[in-house]
Amino acid sequence: MAETSTPSRPFRWHIVVFLAPAVLVYTLVMILPLFGTLQLSLFRTVENAQSFVGLDNFRTLFGDPRWAATFWNALWNNTWFFIIHMLVQNPIGVVLAALLSSPRLRFSAFYRTAIFIPTILSFVIVGFAWKLILSPLWGVAPNLMDLVGLKSLFTPWLGKEEYALTTLGLISVWQFVGIPMMLIYAALLSIPDEVIEAAEMDGITGMSQFWKIKLPLILPSIGIISILTFVGNFNAFDLIYSAQGALAGPNYATDILGTFLYRTFFGFQLQVGDRNMGAAIASMMFFIILAGVCLYLFTIQTRLRRYQY
């Protein structure tokens, strides 16, 4: 009896055609610059020529007091900037999404639009506008606080080392709280009606329904928002630069890895730019973000999958 051979599946060339432009653009814009940066961090300019020095630039970054103090200060500021968003922005986004997803709330579309509008504003506009608002000389904040009898609590928050970074973090929260709100809102709407109806038949309603039924089901979405917050905050630069300048004042109190990289790579005022040390700082930013993403993908995400329905 002759064996019947199964016909081979034809190669799907249309997949290659559709993916090729995206892969080409991603390679040119992301992959090649990334490897170029990593390569540049392994060299140093000696007598107007690039000389291979291996990891010496990283040893200088961590071991030289002139570089290490600034790097660790910027890294801590970046970490605090991220913590503010995790502890303030994301919980507020979840609460807003829970409120706006209620069918009893009127004008919910208007509220969603009003909260989301700041996210489309330019960093430069937001930074400059809030700098004017909080100015002790011509800002409106002192007068507004005076109207409610709280002018005694006003202080130049952007001008004091102990308040400046937290103030900028809260400004960033105001601008971007609409993103976690919309993502969580979409996740809440995707919960099947059968699950909600079953919970109501068991007498689980109101806030109890949110904590016991809805929240466990949207934990994967909250995890995605958390890792996006991590990546976004460790890539931050625009708001700090537009509000506080490249020196990230006062006294480098708002200096983060992005502004530290900018001053090092391009130079600023009397500081001469050093592209090799700048590439080393950029490489460290990449490794920090990569470590955080890997930690999420291989530990946290695997645990959150059990909550998916």
Phi and psi restraints in degrees (value plus and minus 20) as a CYANA .aco file:
   2 ALA   PHI     -93.4   -53.4
   2 ALA   PSI     119.5   159.5
   3 GLU   PHI     -96.9   -56.9
   3 GLU   PSI     118.0   158.0
   4 THR   PHI    -115.5   -75.5
   4 THR   PSI     101.9   141.9
   5 SER   PHI    -112.0   -72.0
   5 SER   PSI     113.7   153.7
   6 THR   PHI     -95.2   -55.2
   6 THR   PSI     113.9   153.9
   7 PRO   PHI     -84.0   -44.0
   7 PRO   PSI     118.1   158.1
   8 SER   PHI     -91.6   -51.6
   8 SER   PSI     121.4   161.4
   9 ARG   PHI     -93.5   -53.5
   9 ARG   PSI     108.8   148.8
  10 PRO   PHI     -86.5   -46.5
  10 PRO   PSI     125.7   165.7
  11 PHE   PHI     -88.4   -48.4
  11 PHE   PSI     113.7   153.7
  12 ARG   PHI    -106.7   -66.7
  12 ARG   PSI      68.0   108.0
  13 TRP   PHI     -86.6   -46.6
  13 TRP   PSI     -46.4    -6.4
  14 HIS   PHI     -84.7   -44.7
  14 HIS   PSI     -47.2    -7.2
  15 ILE   PHI     -85.6   -45.6
  15 ILE   PSI     -62.8   -22.8
  16 VAL   PHI     -83.9   -43.9
  16 VAL   PSI     -60.8   -20.8
  17 VAL   PHI     -82.6   -42.6
  17 VAL   PSI     -62.1   -22.1
  18 PHE   PHI     -94.9   -54.9
  18 PHE   PSI     -52.7   -12.7
  19 LEU   PHI    -104.1   -64.1
  19 LEU   PSI     -45.6    -5.6
  20 ALA   PHI     -76.9   -36.9
  20 ALA   PSI     -67.8   -27.8
  21 PRO   PHI     -79.7   -39.7
  21 PRO   PSI     -63.5   -23.5
  22 ALA   PHI     -85.4   -45.4
  22 ALA   PSI     -62.8   -22.8
  23 VAL   PHI     -84.6   -44.6
  23 VAL   PSI     -59.3   -19.3
  24 LEU   PHI     -84.7   -44.7
  24 LEU   PSI     -67.5   -27.5
  25 VAL   PHI     -84.0   -44.0
  25 VAL   PSI     -64.3   -24.3
  26 TYR   PHI     -82.5   -42.5
  26 TYR   PSI     -58.7   -18.7
  27 THR   PHI     -86.0   -46.0
  27 THR   PSI     -63.9   -23.9
  28 LEU   PHI     -90.3   -50.3
  28 LEU   PSI     -56.5   -16.5
  29 VAL   PHI    -110.5   -70.5
  29 VAL   PSI     -52.1   -12.1
  30 MET   PHI    -134.3   -94.3
  30 MET   PSI     -74.9   -34.9
  31 ILE   PHI     -88.1   -48.1
  31 ILE   PSI     -71.4   -31.4
  32 LEU   PHI     -82.9   -42.9
  32 LEU   PSI     -65.7   -25.7
  33 PRO   PHI     -81.0   -41.0
  33 PRO   PSI     -54.8   -14.8
  34 LEU   PHI     -82.8   -42.8
  34 LEU   PSI     -70.0   -30.0
  35 PHE   PHI     -87.6   -47.6
  35 PHE   PSI     -52.9   -12.9
  36 GLY   PHI     -83.5   -43.5
  36 GLY   PSI     -59.4   -19.4
  37 THR   PHI     -86.2   -46.2
  37 THR   PSI     -65.1   -25.1
  38 LEU   PHI     -80.9   -40.9
  38 LEU   PSI     -59.8   -19.8
  39 GLN   PHI     -86.7   -46.7
  39 GLN   PSI     -61.9   -21.9
  40 LEU   PHI     -84.5   -44.5
  40 LEU   PSI     -50.5   -10.5
  41 SER   PHI     -90.6   -50.6
  41 SER   PSI     -32.7     7.3
  42 LEU   PHI    -115.9   -75.9
  42 LEU   PSI     -16.3    23.7
  43 PHE   PHI    -140.7  -100.7
  43 PHE   PSI     147.3   187.3
  44 ARG   PHI    -167.8  -127.8
  44 ARG   PSI     124.4   164.4
  45 THR   PHI    -100.5   -60.5
  45 THR   PSI      96.8   136.8
  46 VAL   PHI    -146.6  -106.6
  46 VAL   PSI      95.0   135.0
  47 GLU   PHI      34.3    74.3
  47 GLU   PSI      30.8    70.8
  48 ASN   PHI      41.5    81.5
  48 ASN   PSI       2.8    42.8
  49 ALA   PHI    -155.8  -115.8
  49 ALA   PSI     125.3   165.3
  50 GLN   PHI     -99.5   -59.5
  50 GLN   PSI     103.3   143.3
  51 SER   PHI    -140.2  -100.2
  51 SER   PSI     113.6   153.6
  52 PHE   PHI     -90.9   -50.9
  52 PHE   PSI     105.4   145.4
  53 VAL   PHI    -144.5  -104.5
  53 VAL   PSI     -15.3    24.7
  54 GLY   PHI      47.1    87.1
  54 GLY   PSI    -145.7  -105.7
  55 LEU   PHI    -116.0   -76.0
  55 LEU   PSI      -4.3    35.7
  56 ASP   PHI     -82.3   -42.3
  56 ASP   PSI     -55.7   -15.7
  57 ASN   PHI     -83.2   -43.2
  57 ASN   PSI     -56.7   -16.7
  58 PHE   PHI     -92.2   -52.2
  58 PHE   PSI     -56.5   -16.5
  59 ARG   PHI     -83.3   -43.3
  59 ARG   PSI     -58.9   -18.9
  60 THR   PHI     -85.3   -45.3
  60 THR   PSI     -61.5   -21.5
  61 LEU   PHI     -82.2   -42.2
  61 LEU   PSI     -56.8   -16.8
  62 PHE   PHI    -114.8   -74.8
  62 PHE   PSI     -47.9    -7.9
  63 GLY   PHI    -122.5   -82.5
  63 GLY   PSI     -50.9   -10.9
  64 ASP   PHI     -96.5   -56.5
  64 ASP   PSI     101.3   141.3
  65 PRO   PHI     -76.2   -36.2
  65 PRO   PSI     -51.7   -11.7
  66 ARG   PHI     -86.3   -46.3
  66 ARG   PSI     -51.6   -11.6
  67 TRP   PHI    -116.1   -76.1
  67 TRP   PSI     -60.7   -20.7
  68 ALA   PHI     -83.1   -43.1
  68 ALA   PSI     -61.9   -21.9
  69 ALA   PHI     -81.5   -41.5
  69 ALA   PSI     -63.4   -23.4
  70 THR   PHI     -88.6   -48.6
  70 THR   PSI     -59.7   -19.7
  71 PHE   PHI     -84.3   -44.3
  71 PHE   PSI     -68.3   -28.3
  72 TRP   PHI     -88.1   -48.1
  72 TRP   PSI     -52.5   -12.5
  73 ASN   PHI     -84.4   -44.4
  73 ASN   PSI     -64.6   -24.6
  74 ALA   PHI     -85.5   -45.5
  74 ALA   PSI     -59.7   -19.7
  75 LEU   PHI     -85.6   -45.6
  75 LEU   PSI     -61.5   -21.5
  76 TRP   PHI     -85.0   -45.0
  76 TRP   PSI     -62.1   -22.1
  77 ASN   PHI     -82.0   -42.0
  77 ASN   PSI     -59.5   -19.5
  78 ASN   PHI     -82.2   -42.2
  78 ASN   PSI     -62.0   -22.0
  79 THR   PHI     -84.2   -44.2
  79 THR   PSI     -63.2   -23.2
  80 TRP   PHI     -86.0   -46.0
  80 TRP   PSI     -58.2   -18.2
  81 PHE   PHI     -79.5   -39.5
  81 PHE   PSI     -61.3   -21.3
  82 PHE   PHI     -88.7   -48.7
  82 PHE   PSI     -61.8   -21.8
  83 ILE   PHI     -81.1   -41.1
  83 ILE   PSI     -61.0   -21.0
  84 ILE   PHI     -78.4   -38.4
  84 ILE   PSI     -64.0   -24.0
  85 HIS   PHI     -88.1   -48.1
  85 HIS   PSI     -57.7   -17.7
  86 MET   PHI     -90.0   -50.0
  86 MET   PSI     -58.7   -18.7
  87 LEU   PHI    -109.1   -69.1
  87 LEU   PSI     -38.9     1.1
  88 VAL   PHI    -134.8   -94.8
  88 VAL   PSI     -76.3   -36.3
  89 GLN   PHI     -84.4   -44.4
  89 GLN   PSI     -72.5   -32.5
  90 ASN   PHI     -87.8   -47.8
  90 ASN   PSI     -63.2   -23.2
  91 PRO   PHI     -81.3   -41.3
  91 PRO   PSI     -59.7   -19.7
  92 ILE   PHI     -84.2   -44.2
  92 ILE   PSI     -59.5   -19.5
  93 GLY   PHI     -80.7   -40.7
  93 GLY   PSI     -60.7   -20.7
  94 VAL   PHI     -85.6   -45.6
  94 VAL   PSI     -64.0   -24.0
  95 VAL   PHI     -83.3   -43.3
  95 VAL   PSI     -65.3   -25.3
  96 LEU   PHI     -81.9   -41.9
  96 LEU   PSI     -61.7   -21.7
  97 ALA   PHI     -83.6   -43.6
  97 ALA   PSI     -60.1   -20.1
  98 ALA   PHI     -84.4   -44.4
  98 ALA   PSI     -59.6   -19.6
  99 LEU   PHI     -89.9   -49.9
  99 LEU   PSI     -63.0   -23.0
 100 LEU   PHI     -94.7   -54.7
 100 LEU   PSI     -38.2     1.8
 101 SER   PHI    -103.9   -63.9
 101 SER   PSI     -25.5    14.5
 102 SER   PHI     -90.4   -50.4
 102 SER   PSI     108.1   148.1
 103 PRO   PHI     -88.3   -48.3
 103 PRO   PSI     -35.5     4.5
 104 ARG   PHI    -102.4   -62.4
 104 ARG   PSI     -35.1     4.9
 105 LEU   PHI     -97.9   -57.9
 105 LEU   PSI     107.7   147.7
 106 ARG   PHI    -109.5   -69.5
 106 ARG   PSI     131.9   171.9
 107 PHE   PHI      39.6    79.6
 107 PHE   PSI      10.7    50.7
 108 SER   PHI     -83.2   -43.2
 108 SER   PSI     -54.9   -14.9
 109 ALA   PHI     -83.4   -43.4
 109 ALA   PSI     -59.1   -19.1
 110 PHE   PHI     -84.7   -44.7
 110 PHE   PSI     -63.0   -23.0
 111 TYR   PHI     -84.7   -44.7
 111 TYR   PSI     -62.2   -22.2
 112 ARG   PHI     -80.8   -40.8
 112 ARG   PSI     -63.4   -23.4
 113 THR   PHI     -85.1   -45.1
 113 THR   PSI     -64.0   -24.0
 114 ALA   PHI     -83.7   -43.7
 114 ALA   PSI     -58.5   -18.5
 115 ILE   PHI     -94.0   -54.0
 115 ILE   PSI     -52.7   -12.7
 116 PHE   PHI    -102.9   -62.9
 116 PHE   PSI     -42.9    -2.9
 117 ILE   PHI     -74.5   -34.5
 117 ILE   PSI     -63.0   -23.0
 118 PRO   PHI     -78.0   -38.0
 118 PRO   PSI     -44.5    -4.5
 119 THR   PHI     -88.6   -48.6
 119 THR   PSI     -40.9    -0.9
 120 ILE   PHI    -113.4   -73.4
 120 ILE   PSI     -21.0    19.0
 121 LEU   PHI     -98.5   -58.5
 121 LEU   PSI     132.6   172.6
 122 SER   PHI     -90.3   -50.3
 122 SER   PSI     125.0   165.0
 123 PHE   PHI     -78.4   -38.4
 123 PHE   PSI     -58.2   -18.2
 124 VAL   PHI     -83.6   -43.6
 124 VAL   PSI     -63.8   -23.8
 125 ILE   PHI     -83.2   -43.2
 125 ILE   PSI     -66.3   -26.3
 126 VAL   PHI     -83.6   -43.6
 126 VAL   PSI     -67.7   -27.7
 127 GLY   PHI     -83.3   -43.3
 127 GLY   PSI     -65.0   -25.0
 128 PHE   PHI     -88.7   -48.7
 128 PHE   PSI     -59.3   -19.3
 129 ALA   PHI     -84.4   -44.4
 129 ALA   PSI     -65.6   -25.6
 130 TRP   PHI     -90.4   -50.4
 130 TRP   PSI     -49.2    -9.2
 131 LYS   PHI     -85.1   -45.1
 131 LYS   PSI     -57.6   -17.6
 132 LEU   PHI     -90.0   -50.0
 132 LEU   PSI     -61.9   -21.9
 133 ILE   PHI     -81.5   -41.5
 133 ILE   PSI     -61.9   -21.9
 134 LEU   PHI    -110.8   -70.8
 134 LEU   PSI     -17.1    22.9
 135 SER   PHI     -86.4   -46.4
 135 SER   PSI     111.9   151.9
 136 PRO   PHI     -92.1   -52.1
 136 PRO   PSI     -33.6     6.4
 137 LEU   PHI    -113.4   -73.4
 137 LEU   PSI     -72.9   -32.9
 138 TRP   PHI    -145.0  -105.0
 138 TRP   PSI     -10.1    29.9
 139 GLY   PHI     -96.8   -56.8
 139 GLY   PSI     140.1   180.1
 140 VAL   PHI    -110.5   -70.5
 140 VAL   PSI     -33.2     6.8
 141 ALA   PHI     -79.8   -39.8
 141 ALA   PSI     -64.7   -24.7
 142 PRO   PHI     -80.9   -40.9
 142 PRO   PSI     -60.6   -20.6
 143 ASN   PHI     -88.3   -48.3
 143 ASN   PSI     -59.8   -19.8
 144 LEU   PHI     -85.3   -45.3
 144 LEU   PSI     -60.5   -20.5
 145 MET   PHI     -89.2   -49.2
 145 MET   PSI     -49.4    -9.4
 146 ASP   PHI     -87.6   -47.6
 146 ASP   PSI     -52.8   -12.8
 147 LEU   PHI     -85.2   -45.2
 147 LEU   PSI     -49.7    -9.7
 148 VAL   PHI    -124.3   -84.3
 148 VAL   PSI      -7.5    32.5
 149 GLY   PHI      55.2    95.2
 149 GLY   PSI       4.8    44.8
 150 LEU   PHI    -138.4   -98.4
 150 LEU   PSI      -0.3    39.7
 151 LYS   PHI     -83.0   -43.0
 151 LYS   PSI     -46.7    -6.7
 152 SER   PHI     -85.3   -45.3
 152 SER   PSI     -40.0     0.0
 153 LEU   PHI    -106.7   -66.7
 153 LEU   PSI     -29.1    10.9
 154 PHE   PHI     -92.1   -52.1
 154 PHE   PSI     121.0   161.0
 155 THR   PHI    -169.3  -129.3
 155 THR   PSI     132.0   172.0
 156 PRO   PHI     -89.6   -49.6
 156 PRO   PSI      62.9   102.9
 157 TRP   PHI     -79.7   -39.7
 157 TRP   PSI     -56.4   -16.4
 158 LEU   PHI     -97.2   -57.2
 158 LEU   PSI     -29.2    10.8
 159 GLY   PHI    -124.9   -84.9
 159 GLY   PSI     -21.2    18.8
 160 LYS   PHI    -131.8   -91.8
 160 LYS   PSI     114.7   154.7
 161 GLU   PHI     -79.2   -39.2
 161 GLU   PSI     -58.2   -18.2
 162 GLU   PHI     -96.8   -56.8
 162 GLU   PSI     -34.8     5.2
 163 TYR   PHI    -135.2   -95.2
 163 TYR   PSI     -39.5     0.5
 164 ALA   PHI     -81.2   -41.2
 164 ALA   PSI     -69.5   -29.5
 165 LEU   PHI     -86.8   -46.8
 165 LEU   PSI     -61.7   -21.7
 166 THR   PHI     -83.2   -43.2
 166 THR   PSI     -59.2   -19.2
 167 THR   PHI     -82.8   -42.8
 167 THR   PSI     -65.1   -25.1
 168 LEU   PHI     -85.2   -45.2
 168 LEU   PSI     -55.5   -15.5
 169 GLY   PHI     -82.6   -42.6
 169 GLY   PSI     -61.4   -21.4
 170 LEU   PHI     -89.6   -49.6
 170 LEU   PSI     -54.5   -14.5
 171 ILE   PHI     -82.8   -42.8
 171 ILE   PSI     -62.4   -22.4
 172 SER   PHI     -84.1   -44.1
 172 SER   PSI     -57.4   -17.4
 173 VAL   PHI     -81.3   -41.3
 173 VAL   PSI     -65.8   -25.8
 174 TRP   PHI     -77.7   -37.7
 174 TRP   PSI     -58.9   -18.9
 175 GLN   PHI     -93.5   -53.5
 175 GLN   PSI     -57.9   -17.9
 176 PHE   PHI    -132.3   -92.3
 176 PHE   PSI     -13.1    26.9
 177 VAL   PHI     -84.3   -44.3
 177 VAL   PSI     -40.5    -0.5
 178 GLY   PHI     -86.8   -46.8
 178 GLY   PSI     -46.8    -6.8
 179 ILE   PHI     -89.8   -49.8
 179 ILE   PSI     -74.4   -34.4
 180 PRO   PHI     -82.5   -42.5
 180 PRO   PSI     -52.3   -12.3
 181 MET   PHI     -79.9   -39.9
 181 MET   PSI     -67.4   -27.4
 182 MET   PHI     -89.3   -49.3
 182 MET   PSI     -58.1   -18.1
 183 LEU   PHI     -86.7   -46.7
 183 LEU   PSI     -63.3   -23.3
 184 ILE   PHI     -88.6   -48.6
 184 ILE   PSI     -57.0   -17.0
 185 TYR   PHI     -79.7   -39.7
 185 TYR   PSI     -64.6   -24.6
 186 ALA   PHI     -84.0   -44.0
 186 ALA   PSI     -58.7   -18.7
 187 ALA   PHI     -85.8   -45.8
 187 ALA   PSI     -58.9   -18.9
 188 LEU   PHI     -85.3   -45.3
 188 LEU   PSI     -59.2   -19.2
 189 LEU   PHI     -89.5   -49.5
 189 LEU   PSI     -43.0    -3.0
 190 SER   PHI    -101.9   -61.9
 190 SER   PSI     -27.6    12.4
 191 ILE   PHI     -87.6   -47.6
 191 ILE   PSI     107.9   147.9
 192 PRO   PHI     -79.0   -39.0
 192 PRO   PSI     122.6   162.6
 193 ASP   PHI     -82.5   -42.5
 193 ASP   PSI     -49.3    -9.3
 194 GLU   PHI     -82.4   -42.4
 194 GLU   PSI     -55.1   -15.1
 195 VAL   PHI     -86.8   -46.8
 195 VAL   PSI     -63.8   -23.8
 196 ILE   PHI     -86.1   -46.1
 196 ILE   PSI     -61.7   -21.7
 197 GLU   PHI     -85.3   -45.3
 197 GLU   PSI     -59.2   -19.2
 198 ALA   PHI     -84.0   -44.0
 198 ALA   PSI     -59.2   -19.2
 199 ALA   PHI     -85.4   -45.4
 199 ALA   PSI     -60.7   -20.7
 200 GLU   PHI     -86.6   -46.6
 200 GLU   PSI     -55.0   -15.0
 201 MET   PHI     -86.0   -46.0
 201 MET   PSI     -47.5    -7.5
 202 ASP   PHI    -106.6   -66.6
 202 ASP   PSI     -16.5    23.5
 203 GLY   PHI      63.1   103.1
 203 GLY   PSI      -3.7    36.3
 204 ILE   PHI    -117.3   -77.3
 204 ILE   PSI      88.5   128.5
 205 THR   PHI    -157.0  -117.0
 205 THR   PSI     152.7   192.7
 206 GLY   PHI      43.4    83.4
 206 GLY   PSI    -160.8  -120.8
 207 MET   PHI     -85.7   -45.7
 207 MET   PSI     -52.5   -12.5
 208 SER   PHI     -82.2   -42.2
 208 SER   PSI     -58.0   -18.0
 209 GLN   PHI     -84.9   -44.9
 209 GLN   PSI     -58.2   -18.2
 210 PHE   PHI     -85.9   -45.9
 210 PHE   PSI     -66.5   -26.5
 211 TRP   PHI     -91.8   -51.8
 211 TRP   PSI     -57.1   -17.1
 212 LYS   PHI    -111.2   -71.2
 212 LYS   PSI     -49.0    -9.0
 213 ILE   PHI    -132.2   -92.2
 213 ILE   PSI     -77.1   -37.1
 214 LYS   PHI     -92.8   -52.8
 214 LYS   PSI     -65.3   -25.3
 215 LEU   PHI     -79.4   -39.4
 215 LEU   PSI     -66.7   -26.7
 216 PRO   PHI     -80.1   -40.1
 216 PRO   PSI     -51.0   -11.0
 217 LEU   PHI     -96.6   -56.6
 217 LEU   PSI     -43.8    -3.8
 218 ILE   PHI    -121.6   -81.6
 218 ILE   PSI     -12.4    27.6
 219 LEU   PHI     -78.7   -38.7
 219 LEU   PSI     -59.7   -19.7
 220 PRO   PHI     -79.3   -39.3
 220 PRO   PSI     -57.9   -17.9
 221 SER   PHI     -87.0   -47.0
 221 SER   PSI     -58.5   -18.5
 222 ILE   PHI     -84.4   -44.4
 222 ILE   PSI     -56.7   -16.7
 223 GLY   PHI     -83.5   -43.5
 223 GLY   PSI     -62.4   -22.4
 224 ILE   PHI     -81.9   -41.9
 224 ILE   PSI     -63.0   -23.0
 225 ILE   PHI     -82.3   -42.3
 225 ILE   PSI     -58.8   -18.8
 226 SER   PHI     -83.6   -43.6
 226 SER   PSI     -63.9   -23.9
 227 ILE   PHI     -91.7   -51.7
 227 ILE   PSI     -53.6   -13.6
 228 LEU   PHI     -85.3   -45.3
 228 LEU   PSI     -57.8   -17.8
 229 THR   PHI     -83.6   -43.6
 229 THR   PSI     -61.6   -21.6
 230 PHE   PHI     -81.7   -41.7
 230 PHE   PSI     -69.9   -29.9
 231 VAL   PHI     -83.9   -43.9
 231 VAL   PSI     -64.6   -24.6
 232 GLY   PHI     -83.3   -43.3
 232 GLY   PSI     -59.5   -19.5
 233 ASN   PHI     -96.1   -56.1
 233 ASN   PSI     -51.6   -11.6
 234 PHE   PHI    -103.3   -63.3
 234 PHE   PSI     -23.1    16.9
 235 ASN   PHI    -126.2   -86.2
 235 ASN   PSI     -13.3    26.7
 236 ALA   PHI     -84.8   -44.8
 236 ALA   PSI     127.6   167.6
 237 PHE   PHI    -182.0  -142.0
 237 PHE   PSI     -67.0   -27.0
 238 ASP   PHI     -79.3   -39.3
 238 ASP   PSI     -68.7   -28.7
 239 LEU   PHI     -84.9   -44.9
 239 LEU   PSI     -64.5   -24.5
 240 ILE   PHI     -82.3   -42.3
 240 ILE   PSI     -64.3   -24.3
 241 TYR   PHI     -86.0   -46.0
 241 TYR   PSI     -63.1   -23.1
 242 SER   PHI     -90.7   -50.7
 242 SER   PSI     -49.9    -9.9
 243 ALA   PHI    -111.7   -71.7
 243 ALA   PSI     -58.6   -18.6
 244 GLN   PHI    -137.3   -97.3
 244 GLN   PSI     -26.6    13.4
 245 GLY   PHI      63.3   103.3
 245 GLY   PSI     158.5   198.5
 246 ALA   PHI     -88.2   -48.2
 246 ALA   PSI     -46.3    -6.3
 247 LEU   PHI     -98.9   -58.9
 247 LEU   PSI     -29.3    10.7
 248 ALA   PHI      31.0    71.0
 248 ALA   PSI      34.6    74.6
 249 GLY   PHI     -95.9   -55.9
 249 GLY   PSI     157.6   197.6
 250 PRO   PHI    -100.3   -60.3
 250 PRO   PSI     113.2   153.2
 251 ASN   PHI      35.6    75.6
 251 ASN   PSI      24.2    64.2
 252 TYR   PHI      41.2    81.2
 252 TYR   PSI       3.0    43.0
 253 ALA   PHI     -89.9   -49.9
 253 ALA   PSI     -43.5    -3.5
 254 THR   PHI    -130.5   -90.5
 254 THR   PSI      -4.0    36.0
 255 ASP   PHI     -90.2   -50.2
 255 ASP   PSI     106.3   146.3
 256 ILE   PHI    -141.8  -101.8
 256 ILE   PSI     157.2   197.2
 257 LEU   PHI     -80.7   -40.7
 257 LEU   PSI     -53.7   -13.7
 258 GLY   PHI     -85.0   -45.0
 258 GLY   PSI     -65.9   -25.9
 259 THR   PHI     -91.8   -51.8
 259 THR   PSI     -55.8   -15.8
 260 PHE   PHI     -82.0   -42.0
 260 PHE   PSI     -62.2   -22.2
 261 LEU   PHI     -82.6   -42.6
 261 LEU   PSI     -62.7   -22.7
 262 TYR   PHI     -81.5   -41.5
 262 TYR   PSI     -68.3   -28.3
 263 ARG   PHI     -85.0   -45.0
 263 ARG   PSI     -58.2   -18.2
 264 THR   PHI     -91.4   -51.4
 264 THR   PSI     -64.8   -24.8
 265 PHE   PHI     -94.5   -54.5
 265 PHE   PSI     -68.8   -28.8
 266 PHE   PHI    -114.4   -74.4
 266 PHE   PSI     -36.8     3.2
 267 GLY   PHI      61.5   101.5
 267 GLY   PSI     138.7   178.7
 268 PHE   PHI    -176.8  -136.8
 268 PHE   PSI     109.1   149.1
 269 GLN   PHI      35.0    75.0
 269 GLN   PSI    -136.4   -96.4
 270 LEU   PHI    -107.1   -67.1
 270 LEU   PSI     -24.6    15.4
 271 GLN   PHI    -104.6   -64.6
 271 GLN   PSI     104.8   144.8
 272 VAL   PHI    -102.2   -62.2
 272 VAL   PSI     117.6   157.6
 273 GLY   PHI     -87.4   -47.4
 273 GLY   PSI     121.8   161.8
 274 ASP   PHI    -148.3  -108.3
 274 ASP   PSI      80.3   120.3
 275 ARG   PHI     -90.1   -50.1
 275 ARG   PSI     -45.9    -5.9
 276 ASN   PHI     -92.3   -52.3
 276 ASN   PSI     -65.5   -25.5
 277 MET   PHI     -88.6   -48.6
 277 MET   PSI     -54.9   -14.9
 278 GLY   PHI     -81.9   -41.9
 278 GLY   PSI     -60.7   -20.7
 279 ALA   PHI     -85.1   -45.1
 279 ALA   PSI     -54.5   -14.5
 280 ALA   PHI     -85.3   -45.3
 280 ALA   PSI     -61.3   -21.3
 281 ILE   PHI     -85.7   -45.7
 281 ILE   PSI     -62.8   -22.8
 282 ALA   PHI     -82.3   -42.3
 282 ALA   PSI     -58.4   -18.4
 283 SER   PHI     -84.8   -44.8
 283 SER   PSI     -59.8   -19.8
 284 MET   PHI     -84.8   -44.8
 284 MET   PSI     -58.1   -18.1
 285 MET   PHI     -80.9   -40.9
 285 MET   PSI     -62.3   -22.3
 286 PHE   PHI     -82.9   -42.9
 286 PHE   PSI     -64.8   -24.8
 287 PHE   PHI     -86.2   -46.2
 287 PHE   PSI     -57.6   -17.6
 288 ILE   PHI     -83.6   -43.6
 288 ILE   PSI     -66.7   -26.7
 289 ILE   PHI     -84.8   -44.8
 289 ILE   PSI     -61.4   -21.4
 290 LEU   PHI     -81.9   -41.9
 290 LEU   PSI     -61.4   -21.4
 291 ALA   PHI     -83.3   -43.3
 291 ALA   PSI     -62.9   -22.9
 292 GLY   PHI     -84.5   -44.5
 292 GLY   PSI     -61.3   -21.3
 293 VAL   PHI     -86.4   -46.4
 293 VAL   PSI     -63.0   -23.0
 294 CYS   PHI     -84.0   -44.0
 294 CYS   PSI     -60.2   -20.2
 295 LEU   PHI     -78.8   -38.8
 295 LEU   PSI     -61.5   -21.5
 296 TYR   PHI     -88.8   -48.8
 296 TYR   PSI     -66.3   -26.3
 297 LEU   PHI     -86.8   -46.8
 297 LEU   PSI     -59.0   -19.0
 298 PHE   PHI    -118.1   -78.1
 298 PHE   PSI     -27.7    12.3
 299 THR   PHI    -145.1  -105.1
 299 THR   PSI     -81.3   -41.3
 300 ILE   PHI     -90.5   -50.5
 300 ILE   PSI     -65.5   -25.5
 301 GLN   PHI     -83.2   -43.2
 301 GLN   PSI     -58.1   -18.1
 302 THR   PHI     -83.7   -43.7
 302 THR   PSI     -51.1   -11.1
 303 ARG   PHI     -99.0   -59.0
 303 ARG   PSI     -50.2   -10.2
 304 LEU   PHI     -95.3   -55.3
 304 LEU   PSI     -40.8    -0.8
 305 ARG   PHI     -82.9   -42.9
 305 ARG   PSI     -46.9    -6.9
 306 ARG   PHI     -86.7   -46.7
 306 ARG   PSI     -37.2     2.8
 307 TYR   PHI    -108.9   -68.9
 307 TYR   PSI     -28.0    12.0
 308 GLN   PHI     -93.9   -53.9
 308 GLN   PSI     124.2   164.2
